[in-house]
Amino acid sequence: MNNFKRFAGPFLFCMAGLLACTSAEEKLSAPASTSDYRLGDIEKYAAEDPVRAIHLAGVYRALYGEGTRYAEQFTPETAEHLAELEALAADNLKAAQILAITEERWDDAASLARSLSALGIAVESTGMEPGIILAEANAALEEGNNLKAFLSAARSHELSSLALSDLLPFLKRAVEQKQRRTAAFFLQAADETVRSGRLGGASPVIPRELREYAEGLDTVSDMVKGVATVLIDRGFRTERGRAYPDRVLGSAFFVDSSGLLITNYHVIASEVDPTYEGYSRMYIRMGDSTSPRIRARAVGWDKAMDLALIRADYTPEYVFPVVDRVVPKAGDTVQVIGSPGGLAKTVTQGIVSALGRRFLPLGDVIQIDAAVNPGNSGGPAIDRDGRLVGIVFAGVEQYQGLNFAVPAERLAAALPAMIKGGKAERPWLGLTIAESGPSSAPRAEIIYVAPFTPAWEQRLKEGTVITAINGEKVSAPQGSLIPALQDRFFSNRPGELAVLELANPETGAVSRQIIMTAARPEVPLAEAAEKDTKERMAAPLFGMILAPAAASGFSTSFFIKKVIRGSIADEAGLSEQDPVSIRAFRVEKESGIALMDISVKKRRMGYLETSMRLPAPLDSPDTL
């Protein structure tokens, strides 16, 4: 709400009562008297926070630019002044990056490099993202922070292939730490570098002992030594006057020799969820129920991805790779290690049944048919070469063989934020996206803009199509379009700039919008439902876009303008032009659902009046 006060001005709050029945978009107005105030705001932030200043310049154009209600205020002098402020902000952005590099604040420097790159500003003279991340990797290697060093080096290599001399230190460290699959990754990268001729000065030779170790294979019996049982002791629960132990069982696997393990968020939720008020203590066991409990604590967590990083005072005999991972194909064999029912170090086998399942608020997951039961959640799924495929969690209880795994590539992207500690923050724009057009070439259509978000401040229009992000065309050659879009932002921090290319499908007009991302709310649509009207919430929650309709004998106030393919409204048999009346709408945060009671006359049923209740999950996977 603070953003709204700054951007919309005090006048709007005096008019709150008059505007209570209007939509959030209609509440955003721009009295001409605030123009100078907004320019002053941009001037202030150009020095203090140049990223925000550039975003606010876009907000200014959205309110006062050509075609707006107050376009007469956007004089040539104003346009020139605004351009000067943007240039000043860009210069300060480059200066901030140089300072971050000088002070060796590598994460800040990389973040600023991404914003500069999004704007198309050359950063060769200050520092490009791959080089900055490599510097961060080398610093972590010196400090003995192996997990961060390996992750950063792998990321730098993915962005811009490293020279052999840059790769060798990480290969050596992986061998020293007896992390064979991590060593295999850097050996493969080194061999590719040699073949391509990117040697980096003199031609260092890869020592034979390093190659021999990296080319070896770990056995499953080796790997089970790196998997632990997670036990959450929540005291006792009372049922019918009797007390029973309240325990949560899960699995975890080591990703660093310092005692860091990965598990699922839902396994350790009571340890970090501020709404949980009971007793909770976390332990791991390295054997069966007779083995000692080892106290563990949560380090960082990402609820949207159902991932958590925990630490125990234990030196593992085996560490799983997070850089030498695999993107599987349907039909590939996978093995799962975990503690179903507390039976430690159980190994099961199956195949990858399908890819691209939409079960989490961000990204997609892998479907597997390996036996997974309560207690398996958080354990590793590996391929025949010992590469990490994903982090498993049990599927739908009433269906056997229907289980899932968070892809290992998303774990690698999520880990840096979790290593920092606490709740991992993800960026977002404030949009709900739907795939429109032919399934062979889907388009990313904006169907909802949430109130008081970056996209709302910039007045992005519902119905427009995102055609490019940061100059890269929107496409998903191997899967769903929406997870592919989310992946564009997944490794970024909130507060970075993104450039969207938007197309109006009706007129063909193309526009370019520069937006500063914000921190993603835990449940974005629950927050939006508190601020927006129920008829607008019908689009992101239920997949039906409503438009006002004149009153008739069927005393309705809306008709369905569009039904999103595959949505709840589509499954309920609703179609375009159906008259609709909303009888009730409520959000149940505790259960994570929204309910809308409607009366509808379905055209497909001869306009027979029907009443129905539509339920929808609040954690929609279609937000960006």
C-alpha positions in Angstrom: 0.0 0.0 0.0 3.0 2.4 0.5 3.7 2.2 -3.2 0.2 3.2 -3.9 0.3 6.2 -1.6 3.5 7.4 -3.3 2.3 6.8 -6.8 -1.3 7.7 -6.7 -1.2 10.7 -4.3 -3.2 11.6 -1.2 -6.2 12.7 -3.2 -7.2 9.1 -3.9 -7.4 8.2 -0.3 -9.9 11.1 0.3 -12.0 9.5 -2.5 -11.8 6.0 -1.2 -15.5 5.8 -0.2 -16.6 7.0 -3.7 -14.4 4.5 -5.5 -15.1 1.4 -3.3 -17.1 -0.4 -6.0 -14.7 0.2 -8.8 -11.9 -2.1 -9.9 -8.3 -1.6 -8.8 -7.4 -0.5 -12.3 -10.0 2.3 -12.2 -8.7 3.4 -8.8 -5.4 4.3 -10.4 -5.7 7.9 -11.6 -3.3 10.7 -12.2 -4.3 14.2 -11.2 -2.3 16.7 -13.2 -1.2 18.4 -10.0 0.9 15.4 -9.1 3.1 15.6 -12.3 5.8 17.7 -10.7 5.8 15.6 -7.6 6.4 12.5 -9.6 9.3 14.0 -11.5 10.8 15.1 -8.2 10.4 11.5 -6.9 12.3 10.2 -10.0 15.0 12.8 -9.5 15.5 11.7 -5.9 15.7 8.0 -6.7 18.0 8.6 -9.7 20.7 9.2 -7.1 19.5 7.0 -4.2 18.0 4.0 -6.1 18.6 4.2 -9.8 16.7 0.9 -10.6 13.6 2.3 -9.0 14.1 5.6 -10.8 14.0 3.9 -14.1 10.9 2.0 -13.1 9.2 5.2 -12.0 10.0 6.8 -15.3 8.0 4.1 -16.9 5.2 4.7 -14.5 5.3 8.4 -15.4 5.0 7.6 -19.1 2.1 5.2 -18.4 0.2 8.0 -16.6 1.1 11.0 -18.7 2.4 9.7 -22.0 0.8 9.8 -25.4 -2.8 8.5 -25.5 -3.4 9.0 -21.8 -5.9 11.3 -20.1 -3.2 13.7 -19.0 -1.1 13.6 -22.2 -1.2 17.5 -22.5 1.1 17.6 -19.4 3.7 15.6 -21.2 5.3 18.6 -23.0 8.6 18.4 -25.1 10.4 20.0 -22.1 9.0 17.3 -19.8 10.1 14.6 -22.2 13.6 16.0 -22.3 13.8 16.3 -18.5 12.6 12.7 -18.1 15.2 11.5 -20.6 17.9 13.3 -18.7 16.8 11.7 -15.4 16.8 8.3 -17.0 20.3 8.8 -18.3 21.5 10.0 -14.9 19.9 6.9 -13.3 21.7 4.6 -15.8 25.0 6.3 -15.1 24.5 5.8 -11.4 23.5 2.2 -12.0 26.9 1.6 -13.7 28.7 3.4 -10.8 26.9 1.3 -8.3 28.0 -1.9 -10.1 31.6 -0.7 -10.2 31.5 0.0 -6.4 30.0 -3.4 -5.7 32.8 -5.0 -7.7 35.4 -2.9 -5.9 34.0 -4.0 -2.5 33.7 -7.6 -3.7 29.9 -7.7 -3.2 29.6 -10.2 -6.0 25.9 -10.9 -5.6 25.0 -7.2 -5.8 27.4 -6.7 -8.7 25.8 -9.6 -10.7 22.3 -8.3 -9.9 23.2 -4.8 -11.2 24.8 -6.4 -14.3 21.5 -8.1 -15.1 19.6 -4.9 -14.8 22.1 -3.1 -17.0 22.0 -5.9 -19.5 18.2 -5.8 -19.6 18.4 -2.1 -20.5 20.9 -2.9 -23.3 23.7 -1.0 -21.6 27.1 -2.4 -22.3 28.9 -3.7 -19.2 32.1 -4.9 -20.7 34.0 -2.0 -19.0 32.5 -2.6 -15.6 31.7 -6.3 -15.4 29.6 -8.9 -17.1 27.5 -11.4 -15.2 29.5 -14.5 -16.0 32.8 -12.9 -15.0 31.3 -11.6 -11.7 29.9 -15.0 -10.8 33.3 -16.6 -11.6 34.9 -14.1 -9.2 32.3 -15.0 -6.6 33.1 -18.7 -7.2 36.8 -18.2 -6.7 36.3 -16.2 -3.6 34.1 -19.0 -2.2 36.7 -21.6 -3.1 39.3 -19.7 -1.2 37.1 -19.5 1.9 36.4 -23.2 1.7 32.7 -22.7 0.9 32.6 -25.6 -1.6 28.9 -25.7 -2.2 28.7 -22.0 -3.2 31.9 -22.3 -5.2 30.7 -25.2 -7.2 27.2 -23.7 -7.9 28.7 -20.3 -8.9 31.3 -21.9 -11.2 28.7 -24.1 -12.9 26.4 -21.1 -13.4 29.2 -19.0 -14.8 30.1 -21.8 -17.2 26.4 -22.1 -18.3 26.3 -18.4 -19.1 29.6 -18.2 -20.9 31.9 -21.3 -21.3 34.9 -21.0 -19.0 38.6 -21.4 -20.0 40.4 -24.6 -18.9 42.5 -22.7 -16.4 39.3 -21.4 -14.7 37.8 -24.9 -14.5 40.8 -26.8 -13.1 40.7 -25.4 -9.5 37.1 -26.6 -9.2 37.9 -30.0 -10.6 40.7 -30.4 -8.1 38.6 -29.3 -5.2 35.8 -31.7 -6.1 38.3 -34.6 -6.2 39.8 -33.5 -2.9 36.3 -33.5 -1.4 35.6 -36.9 -2.9 32.6 -35.6 -4.8 32.9 -37.8 -7.9 29.9 -36.6 -9.8 30.8 -33.0 -9.2 34.3 -33.7 -10.5 32.7 -35.4 -13.5 30.8 -32.2 -14.4 34.0 -30.1 -14.3 36.0 -32.7 -16.2 33.3 -32.8 -18.9 33.3 -29.0 -19.1 37.1 -29.0 -19.3 37.2 -31.6 -22.1 34.6 -29.5 -24.0 36.8 -26.4 -23.5 39.9 -28.3 -24.9 37.9 -29.4 -27.9 36.7 -25.9 -28.6 40.1 -24.3 -28.2 39.1 -22.1 -25.2 42.2 -22.9 -23.2 42.9 -19.6 -21.5 46.5 -18.8 -22.1 49.0 -21.7 -21.7 47.6 -25.2 -22.2 47.4 -26.7 -18.7 47.2 -30.5 -18.7 44.5 -32.3 -16.8 46.3 -34.5 -14.3 45.7 -38.2 -14.9 44.7 -38.9 -11.3 41.9 -36.2 -11.5 40.6 -37.7 -14.7 40.6 -41.3 -13.4 38.7 -40.3 -10.3 36.1 -38.2 -12.1 35.6 -41.0 -14.7 34.8 -43.6 -12.0 31.3 -44.5 -10.9 29.7 -44.4 -7.5 27.5 -47.3 -6.5 24.0 -47.1 -5.0 25.5 -48.5 -1.8 27.8 -45.5 -1.7 24.9 -43.1 -2.2 22.7 -44.4 0.5 25.4 -43.3 3.0 24.5 -39.7 2.1 20.7 -40.0 2.8 19.2 -39.3 6.2 15.9 -39.8 7.8 14.3 -36.5 9.0 12.3 -36.6 12.2 10.2 -33.7 13.3 9.1 -34.1 16.9 5.9 -32.1 17.5 5.2 -33.3 21.0 1.8 -35.0 21.5 -1.6 -34.6 20.0 -4.8 -35.4 21.8 -7.6 -37.5 20.3 -10.6 -38.6 22.3 -8.9 -38.0 25.6 -5.7 -39.9 24.7 -2.3 -38.5 23.9 -0.4 -39.7 20.9 3.1 -38.8 19.7 3.0 -36.2 16.9 5.8 -37.0 14.5 6.6 -36.1 10.9 8.9 -38.3 8.9 10.8 -37.4 5.8 14.1 -37.9 4.0 17.0 -35.6 3.2 20.3 -35.9 1.4 23.7 -34.2 1.9 24.8 -31.6 -0.7 27.9 -30.5 1.2 30.5 -32.0 3.5 29.8 -29.3 6.1 26.5 -31.0 7.0 24.0 -29.2 4.6 21.1 -31.4 3.5 18.2 -30.9 1.1 14.6 -31.9 1.9 11.1 -30.8 1.2 9.6 -27.7 2.7 6.4 -29.5 3.7 8.5 -31.9 5.8 10.0 -29.2 8.0 7.2 -26.6 7.8 6.5 -26.5 11.5 10.1 -25.4 12.1 9.8 -22.2 10.1 6.1 -21.5 9.5 5.2 -18.4 11.7 1.6 -19.5 11.9 2.5 -22.8 13.6 2.2 -22.3 17.4 3.1 -25.7 18.7 6.2 -27.5 19.8 8.6 -28.6 17.0 12.1 -30.0 17.1 14.0 -31.4 14.1 16.5 -34.3 14.1 18.1 -36.5 11.5 19.0 -40.2 11.8 21.7 -41.9 9.7 20.4 -45.4 10.4 17.3 -47.2 11.6 15.2 -46.2 14.7 18.0 -47.5 17.0 20.5 -45.0 15.7 21.1 -41.7 17.6 19.2 -38.6 16.8 21.3 -35.7 15.5 19.8 -32.2 16.1 19.2 -30.3 12.9 18.1 -26.8 12.1 16.6 -25.0 9.1 18.9 -22.8 7.1 16.8 -21.6 4.2 13.6 -22.6 2.5 11.6 -22.0 -0.6 7.9 -22.8 0.0 6.9 -22.2 -3.6 9.3 -24.9 -4.8 8.7 -27.2 -1.7 12.4 -27.1 -0.9 14.4 -26.6 2.3 18.1 -26.5 3.2 18.9 -27.8 6.6 22.1 -28.3 8.6 23.2 -31.0 11.0 26.5 -31.4 12.9 27.6 -34.4 10.9 30.3 -35.1 8.3 28.7 -37.3 5.7 30.3 -40.3 3.9 28.7 -39.3 0.6 27.7 -35.9 -0.9 25.2 -35.7 -3.7 26.0 -33.5 -6.8 24.0 -30.4 -7.4 25.9 -29.3 -10.5 26.2 -32.7 -12.3 22.5 -33.2 -12.8 20.4 -34.5 -15.6 17.3 -33.3 -17.5 15.5 -36.7 -18.0 13.3 -38.0 -20.7 10.1 -39.9 -20.4 11.0 -43.6 -20.0 14.4 -43.0 -18.4 15.1 -45.3 -15.4 15.3 -43.6 -12.0 16.1 -44.9 -8.5 14.8 -43.3 -5.3 16.5 -43.4 -1.9 14.6 -42.5 1.2 12.9 -43.6 4.4 9.3 -44.7 3.7 7.5 -45.3 7.0 10.9 -44.6 8.7 12.6 -47.6 7.0 15.9 -45.9 6.5 17.9 -46.2 3.2 15.2 -47.9 1.2 16.0 -48.0 -2.6 13.1 -48.2 -5.1 13.2 -48.1 -8.9 10.9 -46.9 -11.7 10.8 -44.8 -14.7 10.1 -41.2 -15.6 6.4 -41.3 -16.5 6.1 -37.7 -17.8 7.6 -34.2 -17.6 6.0 -30.8 -17.2 3.4 -31.6 -14.5 2.1 -28.4 -12.9 1.9 -29.2 -9.2 3.8 -26.3 -7.6 3.3 -22.5 -7.7 6.5 -22.1 -9.6 7.8 -24.2 -12.4 6.8 -27.8 -13.1 7.7 -31.2 -11.8 8.7 -34.7 -13.0 6.2 -37.6 -12.7 7.8 -40.9 -11.7 6.3 -44.4 -11.0 9.0 -45.5 -8.5 7.4 -46.5 -5.2 7.2 -43.4 -3.0 5.4 -43.4 0.4 5.2 -41.1 3.4 8.7 -40.7 4.7 10.2 -40.7 1.2 9.6 -37.0 0.7 12.8 -35.0 0.4 14.9 -38.0 -0.8 17.0 -38.0 -4.0 16.0 -39.5 -7.4 19.0 -40.5 -9.4 19.7 -41.9 -12.8 21.8 -44.9 -13.7 25.0 -42.8 -13.8 24.4 -41.5 -10.3 23.4 -38.0 -11.5 20.7 -36.2 -9.5 17.3 -36.2 -11.3 15.2 -34.5 -8.7 13.9 -34.4 -5.1 10.9 -36.7 -4.6 7.6 -36.1 -2.9 4.6 -38.5 -2.6 1.8 -37.9 -5.1 -1.9 -38.4 -4.9 -2.7 -40.8 -2.1 -5.5 -42.6 -3.8 -3.5 -43.4 -6.8 -0.6 -45.9 -6.7 2.6 -45.2 -8.7 1.7 -41.5 -9.2 4.6 -39.6 -7.6 6.6 -36.6 -8.4 10.1 -35.0 -8.1 11.2 -31.4 -8.2 13.7 -31.2 -11.1 17.4 -31.0 -10.0 18.0 -28.1 -12.3 15.5 -26.0 -10.3 17.2 -27.1 -7.1 20.5 -25.7 -8.4 18.8 -22.4 -9.3 17.1 -22.2 -5.9 20.1 -23.1 -3.7 21.9 -19.8 -3.8 18.9 -18.0 -2.3 18.5 -20.6 0.4 22.2 -20.6 1.3 21.8 -16.9 2.3 19.4 -18.1 5.0 15.7 -17.7 5.8 12.9 -17.5 3.4 14.0 -17.4 -0.2 12.6 -14.4 -2.0 11.5 -14.7 -5.7 10.8 -11.8 -8.1 7.5 -11.3 -9.7 5.7 -8.7 -11.9 2.1 -9.1 -10.7 0.7 -11.0 -13.7 -1.4 -14.1 -14.3 -0.6 -15.6 -17.7 -2.6 -18.0 -19.9 -1.5 -19.9 -22.9 -3.6 -18.8 -25.9 -3.4 -19.5 -29.6 -2.6 -22.9 -31.2 -1.0 -25.5 -28.9 1.8 -25.8 -31.4 2.8 -22.2 -31.0 1.2 -20.9 -27.7 1.3 -17.2 -26.8 1.7 -15.8 -23.3 -1.4 -13.7 -22.8 -1.9 -11.5 -19.8 -5.3 -12.3 -18.3 -4.9 -10.5 -15.0 -2.9 -7.7 -13.5 -2.8 -7.8 -9.7 -3.4 -4.5 -7.8 -0.4 -2.5 -6.4 2.2 -4.6 -8.2 4.9 -3.5 -10.7 2.8 -4.4 -13.7 -0.2 -2.5 -12.2 1.9 0.6 -11.6 3.0 0.4 -15.3 -0.6 0.0 -16.4 0.0 -3.2 -18.3 -3.1 -4.2 -20.2 -5.0 -7.4 -19.8 -5.3 -9.2 -23.2 -1.9 -8.2 -24.4 0.7 -10.8 -25.2 4.3 -11.0 -23.9 6.4 -11.6 -27.0 9.9 -11.1 -25.5 11.7 -10.7 -22.1 15.0 -8.8 -22.0 15.3 -9.1 -25.8 14.8 -12.9 -25.8 11.7 -14.2 -27.6 9.2 -16.0 -25.6 9.1 -19.7 -26.5 8.9 -23.2 -24.9 10.2 -25.7 -27.4 10.3 -28.6 -24.8 7.5 -27.9 -22.4 4.8 -25.6 -21.0 5.2 -21.9 -21.8 4.4 -20.6 -18.3 7.2 -22.5 -16.4 9.6 -21.4 -19.2 8.7 -17.8 -18.5 9.0 -18.3 -14.7 12.5 -19.7 -15.3 13.5 -16.4 -16.9 13.3 -14.8 -13.5 14.0 -17.7 -11.1 17.7 -17.0 -10.6 17.1 -13.2 -10.2 16.6 -11.2 -7.1 13.6 -8.9 -6.5 14.3 -5.3 -7.4 16.0 -6.0 -10.8 14.9 -4.5 -14.1 13.2 -6.5 -16.8 12.2 -5.3 -20.3 9.0 -6.7 -21.7 8.0 -6.6 -25.3 4.2 -6.5 -25.5 1.9 -7.0 -28.5 -1.8 -6.1 -28.8 -3.3 -9.1 -30.7 -6.1 -7.0 -32.1 -4.2 -4.0 -33.4 -0.7 -5.6 -33.8 0.8 -2.7 -32.0 4.0 -3.5 -30.1 5.3 -1.7 -27.0 8.3 -2.0 -24.8 8.0 -1.7 -21.0 10.8 -1.5 -18.4 9.7 -2.9 -15.0 11.4 -3.3 -11.7 10.4 -6.7 -10.2 9.0 -6.9 -6.6 9.2 -9.7 -4.0 6.7 -12.4 -4.7 4.0 -12.7 -2.1 3.7 -16.2 -0.5 0.3 -16.6 -2.0 -0.1 -13.9 -4.6 -3.7 -14.4 -5.5 -4.8 -14.5 -1.8 -3.3 -11.0 -1.5 -4.9 -9.8 -4.7 -8.3 -11.1 -3.6 -8.1 -8.7 -0.6 -7.6 -5.7 -2.8 -9.6 -6.4 -6.0 -13.2 -7.0 -6.9 -14.7 -10.5 -7.1 -15.6 -10.2 -10.8 -11.9 -9.4 -11.7 -10.7 -12.3 -9.5 -12.8 -14.7 -11.7 -10.0 -14.5 -14.3 -6.9 -15.6 -12.4 -8.7 -18.0 -10.1 -11.3 -19.7 -12.3 -10.3 -18.8 -15.9 -13.3 -16.8 -16.9 -13.0 -13.2 -18.0 -16.2 -11.3 -17.2 -17.6 -8.1 -18.7 -20.5 -6.0 -17.5 -23.9 -6.8 -18.9 -27.1 -4.8 -18.9 -29.8 -6.0 -16.5 -32.5 -8.3 -18.0 -35.2 -10.7 -16.9 -32.3 -12.9 -15.7 -31.1 -10.0 -13.4 -27.4 -10.6 -14.2 -24.6 -8.1 -14.2 -22.0 -10.0 -16.2 -21.5 -12.1 -19.2 -18.5 -14.3 -19.9 -16.2 -12.6 -22.4 -13.6 -15.4 -22.6 -13.0 -18.8 -21.0 -9.4 -19.9 -20.6 -8.6 -23.2 -22.2 -8.2 -26.0 -19.5 -9.3 -23.7 -16.7 -11.8 -24.5 -13.9 -14.5 -22.6 -15.8 -13.7 -24.6 -19.0 -14.0 -27.9 -17.0 -17.3 -26.7 -15.6 -18.8 -26.4 -19.1 -19.0 -22.6 -19.1 -18.6 -20.8 -22.5 -18.3 -17.3 -24.0 -21.4 -15.1 -23.8 -23.0 -17.1 -21.0 -24.8 -14.7 -18.6 -23.4 -14.9 -15.1 -24.5 -13.6 -11.7 -22.0 -13.9 -8.8 -24.0 -14.9 -5.6 -21.1 -15.2 -3.2 -17.3 -15.2 -3.2 -15.0 -16.0 -0.3 -11.3 -16.8 0.3 -10.4 -19.5 2.8 -6.7 -18.8 3.5 -6.3 -21.7 5.9 -7.4 -24.3 3.4 -5.8 -22.4 0.5 -8.9 -22.2 -1.7 -11.3 -19.6 -3.1 -15.0 -20.4 -3.6 -17.3 -18.6 -6.0 -21.1 -19.3 -6.1 -22.6 -18.3 -9.4 -25.9 -18.5 -11.3 -25.4 -19.1 -15.0 -27.4 -19.6 -18.1 -25.4 -22.0 -20.3 -25.8 -21.4 -24.0 -24.8 -25.1 -24.5 -27.9 -26.1 -22.5 -30.4 -23.8 -24.1 -29.8 -21.1 -21.5 -31.2 -23.3 -18.7 -30.4 -21.5 -15.5 -28.0 -23.4 -13.2 -26.4 -22.6 -9.9 -22.9 -23.9 -9.1 -20.0 -23.5 -6.8 -16.6 -23.1 -8.3 -13.5 -24.0 -6.1 -10.0 -22.8 -7.0 -6.6 -23.2 -5.3 -5.1 -19.9 -4.3 -1.5 -21.0 -5.1 -2.0 -20.8 -8.9 1.0 -21.9 -10.9 0.2 -19.4 -13.7 1.5 -16.2 -12.0 4.6 -14.3 -13.2 
